[in-house]
Amino acid sequence: MLQHERAAGALLPEYHRATPECPQPQQWSMIDSMTAEVEVLEFIATLVTTIKPRLVVETGSFLGVSTEWIARGLERNGFGKVVSCEFDTVVYERAKARLEASPLKQWMELRNESSLEMQVEGTIDLLFSDSDIQIREAEVKRFLPQMNPNGVILMHDASSHLQVVRAAALKMEDEGLISVVLLPTPRGLVVAQPKAGRA
Ligand SMILES: C[S@@+](CC[C@H](N)C(=O)[O-])C[C@H]1O[C@@H](n2cnc3c(N)ncnc32)[C@H](O)[C@@H]1O
């Protein structure tokens, strides 16, 4: 949070170390090391305008920067909402204050809950999994039955260096649950879709 405050919105070069799939991470930008890379935020907003989700679920709000980028896409679409959860109460209060003051407020619902307990009503068109690395498999499996079969699942932090999320995504692919594309971004981004029920 301190890094976020000090940066005051200024962009820094991405911090993540080089990986075989992304040898020049400094070509990407970040606001802080918790918030997704700026290019990934832009990608998610574009994905929102591209697939026009009615319901987006985000796990791991942190300060709500990615939530706002999702909301930017929803505002452009003119419909939909993003439900985002942050289980750390101190971080949640900071995010809530930020998002309450945002002109995009109407598109966002922030919850002080764990992704492993949060109940969301309805069909999820876009799931952005960005909480604790160790629980990503569990949370994707938890929300999978609620996914629109033609919807999209994004799993952040899936680089070959961080390993855990990448391995979880590939394991779920082996289990026949999702189809996976590994985008070679600095921290790694899985773009996936449920295997069952696609049109
Ligand atoms: C990488 S940050 C999220 C960054 C944010 N999505 C962005 O790009 O602006 C991960 C956040 O997930 C939160 N978190 C960890 N485990 C969680 C859980 N089980 N449920 C909800 N939030 C969780 C952490 O407290 C942290 O703030």
The ligand as an ORCA input file, in Angstrom:
! r2SCAN-3c Opt
* xyz 0 1
  C      -2.419     -9.305     -6.041
  S      -3.529     -8.519     -4.960
  C      -4.885     -8.115     -6.010
  C      -4.572     -6.998     -6.967
  C      -5.787     -6.443     -7.676
  N      -6.568     -7.470     -8.321
  C      -5.329     -5.457     -8.741
  O      -4.797     -5.904     -9.785
  O      -5.532     -4.235     -8.542
  C      -4.170     -9.872     -4.032
  C      -5.173     -9.482     -2.945
  O      -5.911    -10.649     -2.614
  C      -6.240    -10.601     -1.243
  N      -6.613    -11.963     -0.845
  C      -5.798    -13.002     -0.540
  N      -6.514    -14.106     -0.292
  C      -7.821    -13.771     -0.477
  C      -9.051    -14.488     -0.404
  N      -9.081    -15.790     -0.087
  N     -10.187    -13.836     -0.671
  C     -10.178    -12.526     -1.007
  N      -9.045    -11.786     -1.078
  C      -7.877    -12.408     -0.827
  C      -4.970    -10.018     -0.601
  O      -5.261     -9.479      0.688
  C      -4.545     -8.989     -1.644
  O      -5.051     -7.701     -1.334
*
